[in-house]
Amino acid sequence: MSPPASIARRVLELAEDLNTHVPLSPGAERIVEDRFVIWLGTMASHPSFTVVQRLRLEPSTVEPTVANVRALLDQRGRTGRTWEVGPSATPGDVAGRLEGLGMVPFDEPLVVGMVLTDAPPAVAGVEARRVATAEEFVAAERILAQGFGMEESEEEISREADLAREGDRKGMRSVYLAWVDGQPAAAAQAVFTDRGVVMGGAATLPAARRRGAYRALVAARWRDAVARGVPVLVTQAGAMSRPILRRLGFREVCEIRIFLDGAASAGADR
């Protein structure tokens, strides 16, 4: 996949390795080396919250580097993790070599970096905006947890909502809700960088699908990107969201393969 020449290199870097370039949320951590970047999110038990990316390895260092990273993450209790291989990863056969070391394709084995640089279509009849109250943060977290199949307790939902509020207060990220028929129906996230606004996960309750909530959440994040003087939206899209994002004007700029590594790859519940 050849990225459009009109998109800045620093935006393409963001699209390929999101967690390398976004500001850290409260409670998260990032380990940066020349050879790789490890992002450690707040939910240690979920493989999507332990990500190894931006691989820059020599052919002779793949196996020892994987062994070292596995040992490091095992010590931290991160026994389920994901590895991301984008077009800039080296060596060129690193994806196959990760599989040879026992990794398997993740539930969503391929995502596509997508970039929007023009205003998306407006959506009528759906209110979508940044959340403003503690209750709205909790409502958004419930929707996101349900949408991503995370069986969070009320305590975990409250904790994640508090972390989101802290990130919002610091101006690093925001959470959004869309209302359908006056009820919270969809939620989404955004992270703010000087390269572009990164669209985080979004989820819509089953009863409210096909009502425009997802599109309204994209438009809400675009408005905030414009207000911040960085009119660029960046995301990594799975198979379900790519078609609608294309219709909204997003362009595909890179493909990222995702591998599951560790205890979860042996069949443990996520």
C-alpha positions as CSV (number, residue, x, y, z in Angstrom):
1,M,0.0,0.0,0.0
2,S,1.5,3.3,-1.1
3,P,0.4,6.3,1.1
4,P,-0.9,9.5,-0.6
5,A,2.0,11.9,-1.2
6,S,-0.1,14.8,0.2
7,I,0.0,13.4,3.7
8,A,2.9,14.5,5.9
9,R,5.4,12.0,6.9
10,R,4.9,12.6,10.6
11,V,1.2,11.9,10.2
12,L,2.0,8.6,8.4
13,E,4.3,7.7,11.4
14,L,1.4,8.4,13.8
15,A,-1.0,6.2,11.7
16,E,1.5,3.3,11.7
17,D,2.5,3.3,15.4
18,L,-0.2,5.2,17.3
19,N,0.9,4.2,20.8
20,T,4.5,5.4,20.1
21,H,3.5,9.0,19.5
22,V,0.4,9.7,21.6
23,P,0.6,11.3,25.0
24,L,0.4,8.7,27.8
25,S,-2.9,8.5,29.7
26,P,-2.9,8.5,33.5
27,G,-1.6,5.1,34.7
28,A,-0.1,4.1,31.3
29,E,3.6,3.6,30.6
30,R,5.8,3.5,27.6
31,I,9.2,1.7,27.2
32,V,11.2,3.2,24.3
33,E,14.3,1.7,22.8
34,D,15.9,2.0,19.4
35,R,14.7,-1.6,18.6
36,F,11.1,-1.3,19.7
37,V,8.5,0.5,21.7
38,I,6.3,-1.2,24.4
39,W,3.1,0.5,25.4
40,L,1.6,-0.6,28.7
41,G,-2.0,0.5,29.2
42,T,-4.1,0.4,32.4
43,M,-5.8,-3.0,31.9
44,A,-2.9,-5.4,32.4
45,S,-5.0,-8.5,31.8
46,H,-6.1,-7.6,28.3
47,P,-3.6,-8.2,25.4
48,S,-4.7,-5.0,23.6
49,F,-3.4,-3.0,26.5
50,T,0.2,-4.4,26.2
51,V,1.5,-3.6,22.7
52,V,4.9,-4.1,21.2
53,Q,5.4,-2.0,18.1
54,R,7.8,0.1,15.9
55,L,10.1,-2.9,15.4
56,R,13.5,-1.9,14.1
57,L,15.4,-5.2,14.4
58,E,18.4,-6.7,12.6
59,P,17.9,-10.2,11.2
60,S,20.2,-11.7,13.9
61,T,18.4,-10.0,16.8
62,V,14.8,-11.0,16.2
63,E,14.8,-14.1,18.4
64,P,16.9,-12.7,21.3
65,T,14.8,-9.5,21.3
66,V,11.5,-11.5,21.5
67,A,12.9,-13.5,24.4
68,N,14.0,-10.4,26.2
69,V,10.7,-8.7,25.7
70,R,8.7,-11.7,26.8
71,A,10.8,-12.0,30.0
72,L,10.3,-8.3,30.8
73,L,6.6,-8.5,30.3
74,D,6.2,-11.8,32.2
75,Q,7.9,-10.1,35.2
76,R,5.3,-7.3,35.0
77,G,2.4,-9.8,34.9
78,R,1.7,-9.0,31.2
79,T,1.4,-12.6,30.1
80,G,-1.0,-11.7,27.2
81,R,0.3,-9.1,24.7
82,T,0.1,-8.1,21.1
83,W,2.9,-7.3,18.6
84,E,2.3,-5.0,15.7
85,V,4.1,-5.2,12.4
86,G,3.7,-2.2,10.1
87,P,5.3,-1.5,6.7
88,S,8.3,0.2,8.3
89,A,9.1,-2.8,10.6
90,T,12.4,-4.6,10.0
91,P,13.6,-7.0,9.0
92,G,11.2,-7.6,6.1
93,D,10.3,-11.1,7.2
94,V,9.7,-10.2,10.9
95,A,6.0,-11.1,10.7
96,G,6.8,-14.7,9.6
97,R,9.5,-15.0,12.2
98,L,7.1,-13.9,15.0
99,E,4.7,-16.7,13.9
100,G,7.6,-19.1,14.0
101,L,8.2,-18.1,17.6
102,G,4.6,-19.2,18.5
103,M,2.6,-16.0,18.0
104,V,-0.7,-16.2,16.3
105,P,-2.9,-13.7,14.4
106,F,-4.9,-11.6,16.8
107,D,-8.8,-11.5,16.9
108,E,-8.5,-8.6,14.5
109,P,-5.3,-9.7,12.7
110,L,-5.1,-6.7,10.3
111,V,-5.9,-3.1,10.8
112,V,-5.4,-0.2,8.3
113,G,-4.0,3.2,9.2
114,M,-6.5,5.8,7.9
115,V,-6.3,9.6,7.7
116,L,-8.9,12.3,7.2
117,T,-7.9,15.8,6.1
118,D,-11.3,17.2,4.9
119,A,-14.5,17.7,6.8
120,P,-16.7,14.7,7.0
121,P,-20.4,14.9,6.1
122,A,-22.7,16.4,8.8
123,V,-25.2,14.0,10.6
124,A,-28.7,15.2,11.3
125,G,-30.8,14.0,14.2
126,V,-28.0,12.7,16.4
127,E,-26.4,14.8,19.2
128,A,-22.7,13.9,19.7
129,R,-20.2,15.8,21.9
130,R,-17.5,15.6,24.5
131,V,-18.8,14.2,27.8
132,A,-19.0,16.8,30.5
133,T,-20.1,15.1,33.8
134,A,-19.0,12.2,35.9
135,E,-22.2,10.4,35.0
136,E,-21.5,10.8,31.3
137,F,-18.0,9.4,31.7
138,V,-19.4,6.3,33.4
139,A,-22.1,5.9,30.7
140,A,-19.4,6.1,28.0
141,E,-17.2,3.6,29.7
142,R,-20.1,1.1,30.0
143,I,-20.8,1.4,26.3
144,L,-17.2,1.0,25.4
145,A,-16.8,-2.0,27.7
146,Q,-19.9,-3.7,26.2
147,G,-18.8,-2.9,22.7
148,F,-15.4,-4.4,23.1
149,G,-16.6,-7.5,25.0
150,M,-14.8,-6.5,28.2
151,E,-16.5,-7.9,31.3
152,E,-15.7,-5.0,33.6
153,S,-17.1,-4.8,37.1
154,E,-18.7,-1.6,38.3
155,E,-15.5,-0.8,40.2
156,E,-13.4,-1.2,37.0
157,I,-15.9,0.9,35.1
158,S,-15.6,3.6,37.7
159,R,-11.8,3.5,37.7
160,E,-11.6,3.7,34.0
161,A,-14.0,6.6,34.0
162,D,-12.0,8.5,36.6
163,L,-8.8,7.9,34.5
164,A,-10.6,9.3,31.5
165,R,-11.7,12.4,33.4
166,E,-8.1,13.0,34.5
167,G,-6.9,12.8,30.9
168,D,-9.6,15.2,29.8
169,R,-8.7,17.7,32.6
170,K,-5.1,17.6,31.3
171,G,-6.2,18.3,27.8
172,M,-4.6,15.1,26.4
173,R,-7.7,13.2,25.4
174,S,-11.5,13.3,25.5
175,V,-14.4,10.9,25.6
176,Y,-17.5,11.5,23.5
177,L,-21.1,10.3,23.6
178,A,-23.8,10.2,21.0
179,W,-27.5,10.3,22.0
180,V,-30.2,8.6,20.0
181,D,-33.8,9.2,21.0
182,G,-32.4,11.1,24.1
183,Q,-30.4,8.2,25.4
184,P,-26.7,7.5,25.4
185,A,-26.2,5.2,22.4
186,A,-22.6,5.3,21.4
187,A,-19.2,6.3,22.8
188,A,-15.8,7.1,21.4
189,Q,-12.4,8.4,22.4
190,A,-9.9,10.9,21.0
191,V,-6.3,11.6,21.8
192,F,-4.8,15.0,20.9
193,T,-1.3,15.3,19.4
194,D,0.4,18.0,17.3
195,R,0.5,15.5,14.4
196,G,-3.3,15.0,14.4
197,V,-6.2,13.9,16.5
198,V,-6.2,10.1,17.1
199,M,-9.6,8.5,17.1
200,G,-9.7,5.8,19.7
201,G,-12.1,3.0,20.1
202,A,-15.8,3.6,19.4
203,A,-18.8,1.4,20.1
204,T,-22.6,1.6,19.5
205,L,-25.2,-0.2,21.5
206,P,-26.9,-2.8,19.3
207,A,-30.4,-1.2,19.5
208,A,-29.0,2.1,18.2
209,R,-27.0,0.9,15.2
210,R,-27.6,2.2,11.7
211,R,-28.9,5.5,13.2
212,G,-25.8,7.6,12.4
213,A,-24.3,7.6,15.9
214,Y,-20.8,6.4,14.7
215,R,-20.7,9.1,11.9
216,A,-21.8,11.7,14.4
217,L,-18.9,10.8,16.7
218,V,-16.5,11.2,13.8
219,A,-17.9,14.6,13.0
220,A,-17.6,15.6,16.7
221,R,-14.0,14.7,16.8
222,W,-13.3,16.5,13.5
223,R,-14.8,19.7,15.0
224,D,-12.4,19.4,18.0
225,A,-9.5,18.8,15.7
226,V,-10.3,22.0,13.7
227,A,-10.8,23.9,16.9
228,R,-7.3,22.9,18.0
229,G,-5.7,24.0,14.8
230,V,-4.8,20.4,13.7
231,P,-7.4,19.4,11.1
232,V,-6.3,15.8,10.8
233,L,-8.0,12.7,12.1
234,V,-6.0,9.5,12.3
235,T,-7.1,6.0,13.2
236,Q,-6.3,2.3,12.8
237,A,-9.5,0.7,11.4
238,G,-10.6,-2.9,11.5
239,A,-12.7,-4.6,8.9
240,M,-16.0,-3.4,10.2
241,S,-15.2,0.3,10.4
242,R,-13.1,0.6,7.2
243,P,-16.0,0.8,4.7
244,I,-17.9,3.6,6.6
245,L,-14.6,5.5,7.1
246,R,-13.9,5.4,3.4
247,R,-17.4,6.8,2.7
248,L,-16.6,9.6,5.2
249,G,-13.5,10.6,3.3
250,F,-10.7,8.7,5.1
251,R,-7.8,7.5,3.1
252,E,-5.9,4.3,3.7
253,V,-2.2,4.9,4.3
254,C,-0.7,1.6,5.8
255,E,-1.5,-1.9,6.9
256,I,-0.6,-3.2,10.3
257,R,-0.6,-6.9,11.2
258,I,-1.3,-7.8,14.8
259,F,-0.1,-10.9,16.6
260,L,-1.1,-12.4,19.9
261,D,1.6,-13.6,22.2
262,G,1.7,-15.2,25.6
263,A,-0.8,-16.9,27.8
264,A,-3.8,-15.6,25.8
265,S,-2.5,-17.2,22.6
266,A,-2.9,-20.6,24.3
267,G,-6.6,-20.2,24.7
268,A,-7.0,-18.2,27.9
269,D,-10.0,-15.9,28.0
270,R,-9.4,-12.3,27.2
